Amino acid sequence: MKKLLSLFLLSAAGLLAQPATVDLGSRGQVTLYFAEGWRAAMTDMGGQATVNVTPTGDANANCTLLITTPEQDRFDTKARLKLRVEADGRPVAEGSVEGKAIGREFSLTAGFGFYCNFTDAEMKGKPPEKGNYKVMSSGKIRLAPDVMIDVTIMADDFKGQAYQQLLGAIEGMEYKRR
């Protein structure tokens, strides 16, 4: 039932969503759908694309996606990718409330990926401060053997609307191979 409700909400959000498409040439294209109130700025430099997502309103959150096209597939299994995400998260985990990087699986329509959640120990219990974030999720998505995405989401609360909208846009992205 919970999964059905999530699919319904994702479909409903798609009706109001603003698409952002990243063309990867012969490797395909990635389309993300952002709820109203978000702006995506894209840059393409030397075989990698960056998508910076910022709010147009008062939300205190942002998201960065770094899309790369590696020549070698180093993360061909979920286990390898999860280990990499957790290893990359260890330095951040040391200063977090969690104290450990624990990989969580993205619920994706294409490929597979993992992310770790971190809460800033210095910000816990303090009021929100624009541009300062209490929580962060950091991870990687393997859309295809030659398409990887590094993901960072920062916000004030994992359960907050801003964070959930960004996570929903990532999990609802579409990938089309050419």
C-alpha positions as CSV (number, residue, x, y, z in Angstrom):
1,M,0.0,0.0,0.0
2,K,2.8,2.4,0.9
3,K,4.5,1.7,-2.4
4,L,1.3,2.3,-4.3
5,L,0.8,5.7,-2.5
6,S,4.4,6.7,-3.4
7,L,3.8,5.9,-7.0
8,F,0.6,7.9,-7.0
9,L,2.3,10.9,-5.4
10,L,5.2,10.6,-7.9
11,S,2.7,10.5,-10.8
12,A,0.8,13.5,-9.4
13,A,4.0,15.4,-8.9
14,G,4.9,14.6,-12.5
15,L,1.9,16.6,-13.7
16,L,3.2,19.7,-11.9
17,A,6.9,19.0,-12.5
18,Q,9.3,21.1,-14.4
19,P,11.7,18.9,-16.4
20,A,15.4,19.4,-16.7
21,T,17.1,17.2,-19.4
22,V,20.8,16.5,-19.6
23,D,21.9,15.3,-23.0
24,L,24.8,12.8,-22.7
25,G,25.3,12.4,-26.5
26,S,25.6,8.8,-27.6
27,R,25.2,7.7,-24.0
28,G,21.6,8.9,-23.7
29,Q,19.8,11.5,-21.7
30,V,18.7,12.0,-18.2
31,T,15.5,13.8,-17.4
32,L,14.7,15.1,-13.9
33,Y,11.3,16.4,-12.8
34,F,11.3,19.1,-10.1
35,A,8.3,20.3,-8.2
36,E,7.3,24.0,-8.5
37,G,9.6,26.1,-6.5
38,W,12.9,24.7,-7.8
39,R,15.4,25.9,-10.4
40,A,18.0,23.7,-12.1
41,A,21.1,25.2,-13.6
42,M,23.2,22.9,-15.8
43,T,26.8,23.1,-16.9
44,D,28.7,20.8,-19.2
45,M,32.5,20.7,-19.0
46,G,34.7,18.2,-20.6
47,G,32.5,15.1,-20.5
48,Q,30.8,15.7,-17.2
49,A,27.7,17.6,-16.5
50,T,26.7,19.3,-13.2
51,V,23.1,20.1,-12.3
52,N,22.7,22.5,-9.4
53,V,19.2,22.6,-8.0
54,T,18.2,25.6,-5.8
55,P,14.9,26.9,-4.5
56,T,13.1,29.8,-6.0
57,G,11.3,30.5,-2.7
58,D,12.2,30.3,1.0
59,A,13.2,26.6,1.2
60,N,16.6,26.1,2.8
61,A,17.9,23.2,0.7
62,N,19.9,22.5,-2.4
63,C,21.0,19.6,-4.5
64,T,24.0,18.9,-6.7
65,L,24.3,16.1,-9.3
66,L,27.6,15.4,-11.0
67,I,27.0,13.2,-14.1
68,T,30.1,11.5,-15.4
69,T,30.7,9.0,-18.2
70,P,33.6,6.8,-17.0
71,E,35.4,4.6,-19.5
72,Q,35.6,1.6,-17.0
73,D,32.7,0.2,-15.1
74,R,34.1,-0.1,-11.6
75,F,30.6,-0.4,-9.9
76,D,29.0,-3.3,-11.8
77,T,27.3,-4.7,-8.7
78,K,25.2,-3.2,-6.0
79,A,27.6,-4.5,-3.3
80,R,30.6,-2.6,-4.9
81,L,28.7,0.6,-5.2
82,K,27.4,0.5,-1.6
83,L,30.9,-0.1,-0.3
84,R,32.2,2.9,-2.3
85,V,29.4,5.1,-1.0
86,E,30.0,4.1,2.6
87,A,33.8,4.5,2.2
88,D,33.3,8.0,0.7
89,G,31.0,8.9,3.6
90,R,33.3,7.9,6.5
91,P,35.1,11.3,6.8
92,V,31.7,13.1,6.9
93,A,30.3,10.6,9.4
94,E,33.0,11.3,12.0
95,G,31.5,14.8,12.5
96,S,27.9,13.7,12.3
97,V,25.3,12.7,14.8
98,E,25.1,9.3,13.1
99,G,28.8,8.6,13.6
100,K,28.8,6.0,10.8
101,A,28.1,6.0,7.0
102,I,25.3,3.5,6.4
103,G,24.3,3.0,2.7
104,R,20.6,3.2,1.9
105,E,19.3,2.2,-1.5
106,F,17.7,4.7,-3.8
107,S,14.3,3.6,-5.2
108,L,15.1,4.2,-8.9
109,T,13.3,3.5,-12.2
110,A,16.6,2.9,-13.9
111,G,20.0,1.6,-12.6
112,F,20.8,1.4,-9.0
113,G,22.3,3.6,-6.3
114,F,23.0,4.2,-2.6
115,Y,23.3,7.2,-0.3
116,C,24.2,7.9,3.3
117,N,22.4,10.4,5.6
118,F,24.3,12.7,7.9
119,T,23.1,15.2,10.6
120,D,25.5,18.0,11.4
121,A,26.2,17.7,15.2
122,E,26.9,21.4,15.5
123,M,23.5,22.4,14.0
124,K,21.4,19.9,15.9
125,G,18.8,21.7,18.1
126,K,19.5,25.1,16.5
127,P,17.0,27.1,14.5
128,P,17.2,26.9,10.7
129,E,19.8,29.3,9.2
130,K,19.6,30.2,5.5
131,G,22.5,28.6,3.7
132,N,23.5,26.4,6.6
133,Y,22.1,22.9,6.5
134,K,21.3,20.5,9.3
135,V,21.2,17.3,7.2
136,M,23.0,16.0,4.1
137,S,22.6,13.0,1.9
138,S,25.5,11.9,-0.2
139,G,25.6,9.0,-2.7
140,K,26.1,7.6,-6.1
141,I,23.9,6.2,-8.8
142,R,24.9,3.9,-11.6
143,L,22.5,4.4,-14.5
144,A,24.5,2.3,-16.9
145,P,28.1,0.9,-17.1
146,D,29.2,4.3,-18.6
147,V,26.9,6.7,-16.8
148,M,27.4,7.6,-13.1
149,I,25.8,10.3,-10.9
150,D,27.2,11.7,-7.7
151,V,24.4,13.1,-5.6
152,T,24.4,15.6,-2.7
153,I,21.2,16.8,-1.1
154,M,21.4,19.4,1.8
155,A,18.4,20.6,3.8
156,D,17.1,21.2,7.4
157,D,15.3,18.0,7.9
158,F,15.2,14.5,6.2
159,K,11.4,14.5,6.6
160,G,10.9,18.1,5.5
161,Q,9.1,19.0,2.3
162,A,12.2,20.5,0.6
163,Y,14.3,17.4,1.2
164,Q,11.5,15.0,0.1
165,Q,10.9,17.0,-3.1
166,L,14.6,16.8,-4.1
167,L,14.8,13.1,-3.2
168,G,11.6,12.5,-5.2
169,A,13.1,14.2,-8.2
170,I,16.2,12.1,-8.1
171,E,14.3,8.8,-7.6
172,G,11.8,9.7,-10.3
173,M,14.4,10.6,-12.9
174,E,14.2,9.0,-16.3
175,Y,17.1,7.6,-18.3
176,K,16.9,6.9,-22.0
177,R,19.8,5.1,-23.7
178,R,20.4,6.0,-27.4
